[in-house]
Amino acid sequence: MQIYLPIAEVSVNALLLLGLGGLVGVLSGMFGVGGGFLLTPMLFFIGIPPAVAVATEANQIVASSFSGVLAHLRRKTVDIKMGLVLQVGGLIGAFLGIQLFNYLKALGQVDLLVKLSYVIFLGIVGGLMFIESVRALMKTRGGQTVPTRRRHNWVHNLPIKMKFRASGLYISAIPPLMVGVLVGILAAIMGVGGGFIMVPAMIYILGMPTKVVVGTSLFQIILTTAFTTMMHATTNYTVDVALAVLLLIGGVIGAQIGTRIGVKMKAEQLRVLLAMMVLAVCIKLGLDLLIMPSELYSIGAGGH
Amino acid sequence: MNRLFQLLAALFTFALPIQAQAEDIVAGLSQNAVQITATFVGSEILIFGAVKRDAPAPEGDLGVVIVVEGPSHEITVRRKERRMGIWVNTDSVEVQRAPSFYAIATSGPFNEVINQDVDGAMHISIPESIRIFQSEQVDDPENFAKAVIRIREDAGLYAMNEGAVHVTDNTLFDTRVQLPANLTEGAYKARIFLARGGEIIASHTADIEVSKVGIERWLYNLAHEQALIYGLMSLAIAIAAGWGASTFFRFVLRS
């Protein structure tokens, strides 16, 4: 079934978009990531103009994250307080990130630098996480129960302590703020939601339980992407609501399914899969840089 | 006053001998307005016509070239290059004029119907339809123009169909032009050229208006004129859908 999109100005297969939205929704519900990394290249491939793809995705992610958060809220696996602290950090980070981006752009070759650092960053995070979670998984297979680690590192010795009940943590507000700032900066530079970096950071730096991490990540993604949607809609006019509706119908259903799968899995299994996904994205981005593209030229909008 | 008028009349008849040509075009289009609806999957326009003559047809074959052209936009073309082992965008060229759609149909091989000088003057063939800014940064702007043509041909937006115009008895002609589903709206134009011996002897232009209608029109206008409301509407749909799916699943799984 073909549908002509009013803003993107292309005709697309509606069923394909429903399926695509569903797939991304499942990942979103399971891992607490937005899924933009996966959706962006796929939408490009279908022929949606990049600017429209990026803006519309933000709107679709609002829907699937909201759907996922409601499912997590019912299971009490959302740490709203933590989410809000991360959000504050994220906003500061986004602001700083945009400044940094413009500064790098003025220097030239920002594209290369950003992509390279992102590939290296994802590779390290994904790799470490993969090793850690596989080890944890092997220990549980061996019959031993993994002791819940209460690591006391520098994170726990800072002032302004706050109680995060859902996460079972009593830590300083400074680390979550810093994580938020870091993710915000990366998100602004890379133009991605940052769920990818947020989830491992919450598990390993803040020491939050894996189950709570997914819901909390989704919670903070909603606010970020809602803001992004409004920015794109009012400044670039690139949000295609027809495309968004097709994607989000699949997305909200997928998120419900994903959440249910996620709950049934062990924390270690979830981390292994997440690590594999992070590595897959890293490899994909790396290959894009290394392999000669089939078409060296690309057409962009005029003006500049 | 009277003398001035006579002078003007004399100038007019002298300067425009083409008006008194022996052959002229009478043409029609199956539709001169294309409406893009939500289920638009492309369209086809039948362009037909006849050659009107005051005298018997001259010797030689009649050539017909029909061009359907979309609105032109300024675009930027970027090229990737390998730097330190990595593929990145390096050079870019501003293209001043590149039609969003360009389809040519001819009655025979293009180079035989219209000679190169005429093509250069009248901007008929696909390469002639693209105009590039003079660029100091790039040594080979022609490669960028070729890339635009290649990319748009792959997308079905540029097409050259030699032999697609049927000419009957050196008088009647017709062709069908396919408009793809990824059409953008705007003022389109159909140009018809009659040629003999590589020279154009008559031409005719017809307008085709391509526009969005119905919900497509409404959404497009809302997005551009009431951006804030449109953005809030998009968010409201997202939140409602998220809540709807969550509620639905809860009831389905409980019952």
HADDOCK unambig.tbl for C-alpha pairs under 7 A between the chains (distance, minus, plus):
assign (segid A and resid 2 and name CA) (segid B and resid 39 and name CA) 6.13 0.50 0.50
assign (segid A and resid 2 and name CA) (segid B and resid 41 and name CA) 6.73 0.50 0.50
assign (segid A and resid 3 and name CA) (segid B and resid 38 and name CA) 5.57 0.50 0.50
assign (segid A and resid 3 and name CA) (segid B and resid 39 and name CA) 4.92 0.50 0.50
assign (segid A and resid 3 and name CA) (segid B and resid 40 and name CA) 6.80 0.50 0.50
assign (segid A and resid 4 and name CA) (segid B and resid 38 and name CA) 4.92 0.50 0.50
assign (segid A and resid 4 and name CA) (segid B and resid 39 and name CA) 5.75 0.50 0.50
assign (segid A and resid 4 and name CA) (segid B and resid 40 and name CA) 5.75 0.50 0.50
assign (segid A and resid 6 and name CA) (segid B and resid 216 and name CA) 4.98 0.50 0.50
assign (segid A and resid 6 and name CA) (segid B and resid 219 and name CA) 6.73 0.50 0.50
assign (segid A and resid 6 and name CA) (segid B and resid 220 and name CA) 5.87 0.50 0.50
assign (segid A and resid 7 and name CA) (segid B and resid 220 and name CA) 6.18 0.50 0.50
assign (segid A and resid 9 and name CA) (segid B and resid 182 and name CA) 6.20 0.50 0.50
assign (segid A and resid 9 and name CA) (segid B and resid 183 and name CA) 6.79 0.50 0.50
assign (segid A and resid 9 and name CA) (segid B and resid 184 and name CA) 5.90 0.50 0.50
assign (segid A and resid 10 and name CA) (segid B and resid 181 and name CA) 6.56 0.50 0.50
assign (segid A and resid 10 and name CA) (segid B and resid 182 and name CA) 4.17 0.50 0.50
assign (segid A and resid 10 and name CA) (segid B and resid 183 and name CA) 6.81 0.50 0.50
assign (segid A and resid 11 and name CA) (segid B and resid 41 and name CA) 6.69 0.50 0.50
assign (segid A and resid 11 and name CA) (segid B and resid 181 and name CA) 5.43 0.50 0.50
assign (segid A and resid 11 and name CA) (segid B and resid 182 and name CA) 5.49 0.50 0.50
assign (segid A and resid 59 and name CA) (segid B and resid 234 and name CA) 6.90 0.50 0.50
assign (segid A and resid 59 and name CA) (segid B and resid 235 and name CA) 6.51 0.50 0.50
assign (segid A and resid 59 and name CA) (segid B and resid 238 and name CA) 6.66 0.50 0.50
assign (segid A and resid 60 and name CA) (segid B and resid 238 and name CA) 6.63 0.50 0.50
assign (segid A and resid 62 and name CA) (segid B and resid 238 and name CA) 6.09 0.50 0.50
assign (segid A and resid 62 and name CA) (segid B and resid 239 and name CA) 6.99 0.50 0.50
assign (segid A and resid 63 and name CA) (segid B and resid 238 and name CA) 4.24 0.50 0.50
assign (segid A and resid 63 and name CA) (segid B and resid 239 and name CA) 5.44 0.50 0.50
assign (segid A and resid 63 and name CA) (segid B and resid 241 and name CA) 6.34 0.50 0.50
assign (segid A and resid 63 and name CA) (segid B and resid 242 and name CA) 4.86 0.50 0.50
assign (segid A and resid 64 and name CA) (segid B and resid 242 and name CA) 6.00 0.50 0.50
assign (segid A and resid 66 and name CA) (segid B and resid 239 and name CA) 6.43 0.50 0.50
assign (segid A and resid 66 and name CA) (segid B and resid 242 and name CA) 5.27 0.50 0.50
assign (segid A and resid 67 and name CA) (segid B and resid 242 and name CA) 3.93 0.50 0.50
assign (segid A and resid 67 and name CA) (segid B and resid 243 and name CA) 5.74 0.50 0.50
assign (segid A and resid 67 and name CA) (segid B and resid 245 and name CA) 6.52 0.50 0.50
assign (segid A and resid 67 and name CA) (segid B and resid 246 and name CA) 5.56 0.50 0.50
assign (segid A and resid 70 and name CA) (segid B and resid 246 and name CA) 6.45 0.50 0.50
assign (segid A and resid 71 and name CA) (segid B and resid 246 and name CA) 6.41 0.50 0.50
assign (segid A and resid 112 and name CA) (segid B and resid 88 and name CA) 6.59 0.50 0.50
assign (segid A and resid 226 and name CA) (segid B and resid 235 and name CA) 6.81 0.50 0.50
assign (segid A and resid 229 and name CA) (segid B and resid 231 and name CA) 6.87 0.50 0.50
assign (segid A and resid 230 and name CA) (segid B and resid 231 and name CA) 5.35 0.50 0.50
assign (segid A and resid 233 and name CA) (segid B and resid 227 and name CA) 5.92 0.50 0.50
assign (segid A and resid 233 and name CA) (segid B and resid 231 and name CA) 5.27 0.50 0.50
assign (segid A and resid 234 and name CA) (segid B and resid 227 and name CA) 4.95 0.50 0.50
assign (segid A and resid 234 and name CA) (segid B and resid 228 and name CA) 5.81 0.50 0.50
assign (segid A and resid 234 and name CA) (segid B and resid 231 and name CA) 6.99 0.50 0.50
assign (segid A and resid 237 and name CA) (segid B and resid 223 and name CA) 6.03 0.50 0.50
assign (segid A and resid 237 and name CA) (segid B and resid 224 and name CA) 6.14 0.50 0.50
assign (segid A and resid 237 and name CA) (segid B and resid 227 and name CA) 6.91 0.50 0.50
assign (segid A and resid 241 and name CA) (segid B and resid 234 and name CA) 6.05 0.50 0.50
assign (segid A and resid 249 and name CA) (segid B and resid 241 and name CA) 6.96 0.50 0.50
assign (segid A and resid 252 and name CA) (segid B and resid 241 and name CA) 6.70 0.50 0.50
assign (segid A and resid 252 and name CA) (segid B and resid 242 and name CA) 5.31 0.50 0.50
assign (segid A and resid 252 and name CA) (segid B and resid 245 and name CA) 5.85 0.50 0.50
assign (segid A and resid 253 and name CA) (segid B and resid 245 and name CA) 5.90 0.50 0.50
assign (segid A and resid 256 and name CA) (segid B and resid 246 and name CA) 6.59 0.50 0.50
assign (segid A and resid 289 and name CA) (segid B and resid 86 and name CA) 5.09 0.50 0.50
assign (segid A and resid 289 and name CA) (segid B and resid 87 and name CA) 5.10 0.50 0.50
assign (segid A and resid 290 and name CA) (segid B and resid 85 and name CA) 6.60 0.50 0.50
assign (segid A and resid 290 and name CA) (segid B and resid 86 and name CA) 5.18 0.50 0.50
assign (segid A and resid 290 and name CA) (segid B and resid 87 and name CA) 6.27 0.50 0.50
assign (segid A and resid 292 and name CA) (segid B and resid 87 and name CA) 6.80 0.50 0.50
assign (segid A and resid 296 and name CA) (segid B and resid 79 and name CA) 5.50 0.50 0.50
assign (segid A and resid 296 and name CA) (segid B and resid 80 and name CA) 5.11 0.50 0.50
assign (segid A and resid 297 and name CA) (segid B and resid 77 and name CA) 6.60 0.50 0.50
assign (segid A and resid 297 and name CA) (segid B and resid 78 and name CA) 5.44 0.50 0.50
assign (segid A and resid 297 and name CA) (segid B and resid 79 and name CA) 4.44 0.50 0.50
assign (segid A and resid 297 and name CA) (segid B and resid 80 and name CA) 6.41 0.50 0.50
assign (segid A and resid 297 and name CA) (segid B and resid 147 and name CA) 6.25 0.50 0.50
assign (segid A and resid 298 and name CA) (segid B and resid 77 and name CA) 5.61 0.50 0.50
assign (segid A and resid 298 and name CA) (segid B and resid 78 and name CA) 5.26 0.50 0.50
assign (segid A and resid 298 and name CA) (segid B and resid 79 and name CA) 6.54 0.50 0.50
assign (segid A and resid 299 and name CA) (segid B and resid 75 and name CA) 6.76 0.50 0.50
assign (segid A and resid 299 and name CA) (segid B and resid 76 and name CA) 5.87 0.50 0.50
assign (segid A and resid 299 and name CA) (segid B and resid 77 and name CA) 4.62 0.50 0.50
assign (segid A and resid 299 and name CA) (segid B and resid 78 and name CA) 6.49 0.50 0.50
assign (segid A and resid 300 and name CA) (segid B and resid 75 and name CA) 5.86 0.50 0.50
assign (segid A and resid 300 and name CA) (segid B and resid 76 and name CA) 4.98 0.50 0.50
assign (segid A and resid 300 and name CA) (segid B and resid 77 and name CA) 6.06 0.50 0.50
assign (segid A and resid 301 and name CA) (segid B and resid 75 and name CA) 4.92 0.50 0.50
assign (segid A and resid 301 and name CA) (segid B and resid 76 and name CA) 5.88 0.50 0.50
assign (segid A and resid 302 and name CA) (segid B and resid 74 and name CA) 4.64 0.50 0.50
assign (segid A and resid 302 and name CA) (segid B and resid 75 and name CA) 3.67 0.50 0.50
assign (segid A and resid 302 and name CA) (segid B and resid 76 and name CA) 5.04 0.50 0.50
assign (segid A and resid 303 and name CA) (segid B and resid 74 and name CA) 6.87 0.50 0.50
assign (segid A and resid 304 and name CA) (segid B and resid 76 and name CA) 6.65 0.50 0.50
